[in-house]
Amino acid sequence: MDAKISARSLSSALGGWRSREPAYEALADGVRLLCMDNRIAPRTALPAERELAHALGLSRSTVAAAYRSLRESGHITSVRGSGSITLPLRRHDPGHTRGDEGAIDLQQASPPAWPGLSGVIAEAAADAASLVGRSGYDMVGDERLRAGIAARYSERGLPTDPEQVLITNGAQSAIHLLARTLVTRGDRVLLETPTYPHAADAFRRAGARLVG
């Protein structure tokens, strides 16, 4: 359990939740929506049934039925004596659908590599001898690479020095570092759609509320 939401706060967040009958399913749907858009973060303790029933003006049996529905759909788990907590949303496989030849696949943010990449890799391999002759433990990245990146940003109107550039082992390492450094629990993080699924995981683990 990482956090707790009070009955009053949950009641306020639910807003006009009672849009259909039965009431317990409408309440369960309201909580599901809060979980889906990360207004309630994963591993958040929900109010006790009696407390939430009082805050919403419902019977305890209605809240109990809503919690049961949430357990059945995998949105919360409950332990006798410890209450109920929200669970991380289950990740869905984005899948692959074959499209027309030449069409751009926008089903996910990591499409196949550019056809010319193999040629670029071959050119880079020609410099392998100079690259493997030094230690692989480089804390900030190759100086020439950092200088090139800094120059590129400067050309685009953002003056940048090589000392301001940090090279990581890959996008995931960079995103994880940014999430741990800049994000605190409850912060909202705007993501594009489709997006990089591991980025969403990194921000969720930092306690962010994802938007997008």
Summary of the structure (lengths in Angstrom):
residues: 212
radius of gyration: 24.0
end to end distance: 25.0
largest distance: 73.9
contacts: 503
relative contact order: 0.11
helix: 44%
strand: 8%
